[in-house]
Amino acid sequence: MPQALTDLRIVDFSRVLAGPFATMVLADLGATVIKVERPGTGDDTRSWGPPYDDAGQSTYFQAANRNKDSVVLDLRTEEGQAEARRLVAGADVVVENFRPGVMDRLGLDYETLRAESPGLVYCSITGFGSGAGAALPGYDLLVQAVGGLMSITGDPEGEPQKVGVALVDVVCGLFGGVGVLAALRHRERTGEGQRVEVDLLSSLLAALVNQGSAYSLAGHVGSRMGNAHPSIAPYELLPTADGELVLAVGNDRQFRSLARVLGRPELADDPRFSGNDLRVTHRVELRELLVAALAARPAAAWTGELTGAGVPAGQVNDIAGAFALAESLGLDPLVDVERADGGVARLTRNPIGLSATPPVYRSAPPALGERYTAHEPPATA
């Protein structure tokens, strides 16, 4: 059965995470993706390790590069540039994340390629845009710092903290993929391609959601609150008799159930806690009362009873525990993808569920220069 993006051909000049993540999601949905890599080393993430899998490949690289072909081109040479233009001539989409100006010097910029292929969708991913921030390096950690995310992450008495994964790259890649799909829909109606531009900083600011709107609408500048929430209470990590428990109480009904399970039903009618805004105002007093009540039993016991009562609660899993939970819920979080050497790469499943055209997993992330005959681009005259 054809997939949603079958017949879509993408030439991917991107590396590391934001661009490769975007193109992998599109490849999972059926697009043919030709990944252009530099000779010798390929994508930077091929050498980012340990850990490595049983075939000696970087697990980081494999997180964002399944369902792709790898083509080795030296874009510093005329021959490499000519071959790149040949690939693009048979493509619908180009994705690149070089610093602004690099693709112009290579003769692979949007204006040049559009002149040859008016319907081309050309997605540029940068760190800080193509204007005044063009020269700034776009590394996720740097953007988390200057983009405000670290200022609201971590213990209020400790240092600012980054998120445990390169979240800005992932968010930017998803925005880029949505932009590509929107541009393709426009092309279906008009026949015209266009340039799609996304940058890490703007993507992060958009992803700040309530923290961003608190600033833009109310002038409120958020700060580190540990595991607490600026606008909801109780919504945090709390100690119990044995281990920690997360409570995510989002409304008054849930709070009333929480109070009942804890054996403190009167808290739901306490004038300090009878509404979420009041609980936020009196979060310190509320936390003290909750900690005292939770000390009576271990976290696992509270989790079961609170969940049964409709109160969002749970313990902190490690990565293995998180995958085990998804398995227990029938979410099938892992897929086995065949490697060219006959081995199997076990990778995280694409989370998009489509009833008619679900994602497929044609091939594991390629070795440098590894291609599949079915994906060969058409020859040019």
N, C-alpha and C positions, 0 to 999 in steps of 0.2 A: 504494500500500500504506500503511495507517495506520502511524504511528510509535508508539514505545513510550509517548509521553506525549500522543498526539493526544487532543483533547477536554479537555485540562487548560488552564485559563485562569488566568493570573497577572497581578495588578496590581502593578507594580513602582514603588514610591516611592523607590527607592534611587538614589544617584548616586556618582560617582567610580569605584571599582573592585570592592570586595568584593561588594556586592550585585549590581551589574550583571554581574559575571563569573558569579555563581551563576545568575542568571536566563538569561544567554546559553547556558550549558551545558544548562539545561532546555529552552530554546527550540530548540537544535540537535536535541534528542531529540523534538521535536514539539509542545511546549507553545506556546500563544499567549500572548505577553507584551505587555502594554500598559504602556509606560514613561511615567510621569507626570512632566512637566518644568515648571519655572517659566517664566513668560512672559519673552520677550526674550532670555535667555541660555541657558536649559535647563541640562542637566548641566554642572557645572563643567569637565569634561574637554573639552567642545566647544571651549574656548578655550585648551587646553593645547598649545602648539606654539611654534615649529616642532618637528618636521616636519609638513607638511600634504600631502595627496595631490593628484592632478591636478585634483580638483574643489574644492580649497580647504578640505577638511575635516580636522580634527585626526586624525592617525593614532592618538593615544592613545585618543580616544573610540571609534574603530572597533574597537579591540582587544577590547571587551567589550559590544558592543551590536548585533550582527547579529541577524537574524530577529525584530526587534521592531517594534511600532508606537510612535509618539511622540504623546502627547496633552499639550497645553499647558493647564494649570490653575493658577489663582492660588488656592492653598489658604488664603490670608489672607482670602478673601472667602467669604460664605455661599454664593454661587453655585458657586464652585469646590469647596467642601466637599460641597455637595449632589451635584455631578456625580461627585466622587470616590466617594461612597457608592453612587451608581448603578452605577458601574463595578464596585465591590466586590461588589454584590448579585448580579452574574452571574459571580463568580469563585470559584475553588477555593482560591487561594493569594494572600496579600499578603506582599510583601517590603518592608521599610523599614529605613533606617539613619540616621534622625534621632537627635539626642540624646534620651535618655530624658525623657519628659514632653512633647515637642513634639506627638506624635500625639494625646496626651490632650487638649491644648489645642485641637486641630483637630477633635475629635470623631471621630477615626479610630483610636482605640486598640483594643486587642484585645477588651477587655470589651464595649465598645459595639458593635463589629462582630459579635462572637460572638453577642450577643443577637438580632441580625437574621439571622445565618447560622451556626447551630450547627456545621456541618461545615467551617467555614473553618479553613485552616491559615495561621497568621500568624507569619512569620519576622522577628524583630528582630535586627539586626546593630549592635553597639555597639563602642566602642573598649575600654572597661574595665568593662563590665557595667552593670546598672541600679541598683546599690547605691551604696556609698561612692565608686565611680569614675564615677558617672553624668555629672558635670560636666566630666570630662577630655576634651579633644579627641582623636579617634581617627585620627591620621595615621600612616601606615605607618612613616615614618622615626622618629617619636617612639617607637612601640612596639618597633621593632627595637632602639632604644637602651635603654629602660627594661626591656625584656623579656629582655635578656641576649644577644641574637643578635650585636650588634656587639662584645661583649666576647670572643667566640670567633672573630671574623672579621677577617682582616688580618694584617699582619706583626707578630711579637711585639715588634719594636723601633719600630714605627710607631704611628699612632693607630688607635683602633677604626674599623672600616669597616662600612658598610651593604652589603647584597647589591645587585647591579646592577639589580634590578627590585623592585617593591613586593610582595615574596614573601609577607609576612604577609597582605596583602589577598587574594592569590590563595588561600592556604591556608584562610583564614577563609571565603572564598566557597565553596570546595569542601566544607568542613564544613557550611556552611549548606545547600548543595544536598542533601547526604546527610541532614541533619535533616529537610528538607522531604519527601524521598521516604519516610523512615521514618514521618513523621506521616501521609502519605497512605496508606501501607499499613495503619496503625492505623485510619484512617477507613474503609477498605474493609471491615474486620472489624466495626467497631462503629458506624459512622455519625458518630462524634464527631471534630470537629476538635481542634486544640490549638495552643498557642503554642510556637514553636521559638526559642530564644535562643542566639546565638553571639556571642563578642566577640573582638577582635583579640588581646588579651593572652593569654587562655586558649588560643586557637588556636596562637599562637606557642609557648607552653610545651609544648603537646602535640606540636608539630612539632620540638621540640628532641630528641626521641627518645633516642638513647644519651647525649647530653650531659645531658638531664634525669634519666634514670635513674641516671647516674653520681653526680649530686648526691643524689637522693632515697634511693638504696640504699646508697651508699658514702660520702656526704658529700664527694665530690670536686667541686670547683668548677673547671670548665674555663677555659682561657685561650687567647689567640691563639697559633696555631702556624703561621701562614702557610698553606701548602698541605699540611702534614703532617696525619696522622690521629692522634687520641689513642690509638687502640686497635689500629691495624694498621700494619705496616711491611714493605716500603717501599710507601707509598701517598701519593705527592706528586709535585711538579714538580721535574725534575732537568735540569741543563744538559748539552748534548752538544757535539760539535765545531761544530755549526751549529744554533742554536735550542734550544728546550726540549722535553722529553719528559715526559709523564705516565705514571707506573707505578702500577697499582692491583692489587698482589699480595695476594690474599685468602686464600691457603692455602699449605701447604708444597710441594705439587706444583708450583704456579706458580712458587714461589721457586726450586725446583730447576731448572726450565726456564729461568728468567731467568739463573741462574748459568751454566748451560751455554752459552746464546747469547752471554753476555758473555765467554766464554772463561775463566771463573773457577769451574769446577764444584766446587772445594773449598769454596766459601763455603756450600754447602748442608749440609755436614757440620761446619762450624765450630761449636764449642760455644756461640759467642755468637749464632749465627743459625739454629740448627737447628729452632727453633719460633717461632711468631709472638710469643709473650710474650717470648722472648729477643731477637728482633729489635726489638721495641718498647723493651725495656730498653737495648739497645745501638744505638739508632737513629743516633746521631751517628757512631759508627765505621762503621756500615753505609753511611751516606750518603757518607762520604768515599771508601770503596772503590768504590761505584757511580759516583760522579762521575768518578773516575779511569778506570774502564773505559769509560764512555760517551763520554769525550772522543775516542775513537778514530774515531768515525763521526758523520755528521750525524743529526739526529732522524728524518728521513724514512726513512733506511736502517734504523735501529733499529726504527722502527714496523712496517715490513713484516716483518722477520724475527721480531720478538717476537710479533706477532699470529699469524703462521704457526705459532709454537711454542705457542700457547695462552696467552700471557702478555698480560693486559689492558694495552695501551699505546696512546698516541696523542699527537698534537700539539694545541696550543691553537688552535682555530678562532676566527675572528671570526664575527659573526652570519651573514654571507653564506656563509662556509665551512660553518657548521653546517647551513644549509638545503641547500647543495649536497651535503653528506654524506647527509642524509636522502633527497634525490632519487636519489642513486646507489644507495641501498639499497632503492629501490622503495617508500618510505614515503609518498610523495606528500604532503609537508607543507603545501602551499598549495592553496587552492581559489579559483576565480573566482566571485564572487557578484554578481548583477546589481543595479545601482542603478536607482532609479526614473527617472533621467534617461537611461537606456539605456546608461550606462557600466558599467564593471566594477570591483569592488573585489577585489583579491587579498589574501586573509586566511589566517591560519594555520588549518589543519584541526583540527577537534575530534579528539582522539586516541583517543576511545572507539570500538572496533570492535564492532559488533553484527551477527550473521549474518542476522537476520531483519528488524530495524528499525534500520538504520544512521542516523547523523545526516544531516540534509539542510540545505541552505543556501538558504532560500526568498528571502531579501532581504538586501541590504546594510544596514549601520547606517543608520537613518532620518535625514533632515533633521528639524529641529525642527518638530514638528506633523505629520509625514508618517505617513499611515496607509494601510492596504490594506483594500479593501472586504470581502474574505473574513474579515477579523479583527474586523469591527464587533461590539461587544457587543450582546446582545439588548436590545431596548427594555423598559423597565419600565412597569408600569401607573401 
